[in-house]
Amino acid sequence: MSPTVGAAVATACTALLLVGLLIGERRHAARVRYATKPLASLGFVLVPIFGGALAPGRDVALWIEAGLVFGAIGDVLLLSSATAAFAGGLGAFLVGHVAYVIAFAIQVPPGRWIEGPMPAVILPIAALAVAVVRWLWPHLGSLRGPVLAYVGVICTMMIGAVACALSKAAPADATTRSLEVAGAALFFASDLSVARDRFVAEGFVNRAWGLPAYYAGQLLLAWSTLPP
């Protein structure tokens, strides 16, 4: 089986398991959720492995794979509704975003993230972050500190992805850069559904669009690691 076919099989498995996960969420079937979610997340972790992306010297791919692994750990922790499990999941995702930030920083040094058209990108992202924090603040309670840290890191991740996409100095090809920024944007969007479900208004509607956005984002980031 060729690397591309292997990565495609892992992607297809994640997509099928996502359908099962959504059915489990809709029916409040805990067993279905516990069976499908970890396996769906394992699929995006396996994409770089099956795709032959983790060869020695491919530091960007290794850091993105680290981010995918911590994302999968966070997914398992978020299966529980307990506050401690949510905090642990938040921490796992935060570490995953830091890994993505490092991957983007390897491609384009952070000092160059404010060059060219980037201020026009950073300002809307910062404004969105402030709006999200203001929206969530009355509902956060003891999680205000962790959520603030998380928002800061995911915004940095998004800025890094856009910087890589726009920089002429980025070593990756155009397709890879497009996958990175699209994956980061979808991940960013999916976190809004998690925040709304956890802190504002719980309901299947949050997961109905948030889970597809999340898994699509992780899969795009995973595919960005594959050699051209």
C-alpha positions in Angstrom: 0.0 0.0 0.0 1.5 3.4 -1.1 1.8 6.2 1.5 -0.9 8.3 -0.1 -3.3 5.3 -0.1 -2.5 4.6 3.5 -3.2 8.2 4.5 -6.4 8.2 2.4 -7.6 5.0 4.2 -6.9 6.6 7.6 -8.9 9.7 6.5 -11.8 7.6 5.3 -11.9 5.7 8.6 -12.0 9.0 10.5 -14.8 10.3 8.3 -16.9 7.1 8.8 -16.3 7.1 12.6 -17.3 10.8 12.7 -20.7 9.9 11.3 -21.0 7.2 14.0 -19.9 9.7 16.7 -22.5 12.3 15.5 -25.2 9.6 15.7 -24.0 8.7 19.2 -24.1 12.4 20.2 -27.6 12.9 18.8 -29.0 9.8 20.6 -27.0 10.4 23.8 -25.5 7.0 23.4 -22.5 7.0 25.7 -21.2 3.7 24.5 -21.2 4.8 20.9 -19.4 8.0 21.8 -16.7 6.1 23.8 -16.2 3.7 20.9 -16.1 6.1 18.0 -14.4 9.2 19.2 -11.0 7.8 20.2 -10.8 5.8 17.0 -11.8 8.8 14.9 -9.0 10.8 16.5 -6.6 7.9 16.0 -7.3 8.2 12.3 -5.9 11.7 11.9 -2.9 10.7 14.1 -2.2 7.9 11.7 -2.3 10.0 8.5 1.3 11.3 8.8 2.5 7.8 9.9 0.9 6.0 7.0 1.8 8.8 4.6 5.5 8.5 5.3 5.7 12.0 6.7 7.8 11.3 9.8 11.2 10.8 8.3 14.3 12.0 10.1 14.9 15.7 9.6 11.2 16.6 8.8 10.9 18.7 12.0 7.7 20.5 10.9 5.9 17.2 10.3 7.1 15.9 13.7 5.8 18.9 15.5 2.4 18.8 13.7 2.2 15.1 14.6 2.8 16.0 18.2 0.0 18.4 18.0 -2.3 15.7 16.5 -1.4 13.3 19.3 -2.2 15.8 22.1 -5.4 16.7 20.2 -6.4 13.0 20.4 -5.6 12.9 24.1 -7.8 16.0 24.6 -10.6 14.3 22.7 -10.6 11.3 25.0 -10.6 13.5 28.1 -13.5 15.5 26.8 -15.6 12.4 26.7 -16.2 13.1 30.4 -18.3 16.0 31.5 -16.3 16.4 34.8 -14.7 19.7 35.3 -11.3 18.0 36.0 -11.5 16.1 32.7 -12.4 19.3 30.8 -9.5 21.1 32.4 -7.2 18.2 31.4 -8.6 18.2 27.9 -8.1 22.0 27.7 -4.5 21.5 28.8 -3.9 18.8 26.2 -5.2 20.9 23.4 -3.2 23.9 24.6 0.0 21.8 24.4 -1.1 20.6 20.9 -1.5 24.2 19.8 1.9 25.1 21.1 3.3 22.2 19.0 1.5 23.7 15.9 3.0 27.1 16.8 6.5 25.6 16.8 5.8 23.9 13.5 4.8 27.3 11.9 7.7 29.1 13.6 10.2 26.6 12.1 8.8 27.6 8.6 8.7 31.4 9.2 10.4 32.9 12.3 7.9 34.7 14.6 9.7 37.9 14.2 8.4 37.9 10.6 4.8 37.3 11.6 4.2 41.1 11.7 5.6 41.9 8.3 3.8 42.8 5.1 0.0 42.4 5.2 0.1 40.6 8.6 -1.1 43.5 10.8 -4.3 43.5 8.8 -4.7 39.8 9.8 -3.6 40.1 13.4 -6.0 42.9 14.3 -9.2 41.0 13.3 -8.0 37.8 15.1 -7.2 39.8 18.2 -10.6 41.5 18.1 -12.3 38.1 17.7 -10.3 36.8 20.7 -11.5 39.8 22.8 -15.1 39.3 21.7 -14.9 35.6 22.6 -13.4 36.2 26.0 -16.1 38.9 26.8 -18.8 36.4 25.7 -17.5 33.6 27.8 -16.2 35.6 30.8 -19.4 35.5 33.0 -19.6 31.7 32.6 -16.0 30.6 33.2 -15.7 30.6 37.0 -12.5 29.0 38.1 -11.5 28.3 34.5 -11.0 31.9 33.6 -7.2 31.6 33.8 -6.9 28.4 31.7 -9.3 29.7 29.1 -7.5 33.0 28.7 -4.2 31.1 28.2 -5.9 28.8 25.7 -7.4 31.7 23.7 -4.0 33.4 23.5 -2.3 30.2 22.3 -4.9 29.3 19.7 -4.8 32.9 18.4 -1.0 32.7 18.1 -1.4 29.4 16.2 -3.8 31.0 13.8 -1.5 34.0 13.2 1.4 31.6 12.6 -0.5 29.6 10.1 -1.6 32.7 8.1 2.0 34.0 8.3 3.2 30.8 6.7 0.5 31.0 4.0 1.4 34.6 3.1 5.2 34.6 3.5 7.2 34.3 0.3 10.0 33.0 2.5 8.1 29.9 3.7 9.8 26.7 2.5 6.6 24.8 2.0 4.7 24.7 -1.3 1.4 26.5 -1.8 -0.7 23.4 -1.3 0.9 22.7 2.1 0.5 26.3 3.2 -3.1 26.2 2.2 -3.8 23.0 4.1 -2.1 24.5 7.2 -4.1 27.7 7.3 -7.4 26.0 6.4 -6.8 23.4 9.1 -5.9 26.0 11.7 -9.0 28.1 10.8 -11.3 25.1 11.1 -9.8 24.1 14.4 -10.2 27.7 15.7 -13.9 27.6 14.6 -14.6 24.3 16.2 -13.3 25.6 19.5 -16.2 28.1 19.5 -18.7 25.2 19.4 -16.9 23.5 22.4 -16.9 26.8 24.3 -20.6 27.4 23.6 -21.5 23.9 24.6 -19.5 23.9 27.8 -20.2 27.4 29.1 -23.2 29.0 27.4 -25.8 26.6 25.9 -25.3 22.9 25.8 -26.9 21.0 22.9 -26.4 18.8 19.9 -26.4 21.7 17.6 -23.0 22.7 18.9 -21.5 19.3 18.1 -23.4 18.9 14.8 -21.1 21.5 13.2 -18.3 21.7 15.7 -17.2 18.1 15.4 -17.0 18.0 11.6 -15.1 21.3 11.6 -12.7 19.9 14.2 -12.0 16.6 12.4 -11.7 18.4 9.1 -9.2 20.8 10.6 -7.1 18.1 12.1 -7.1 16.0 8.9 -6.0 19.0 6.9 -3.1 19.7 9.3 -2.3 16.0 9.1 -2.3 16.0 5.3 -0.1 19.1 5.3 2.8 17.0 6.7 2.8 14.6 3.7 5.8 14.9 1.3 4.9 16.7 -2.0 
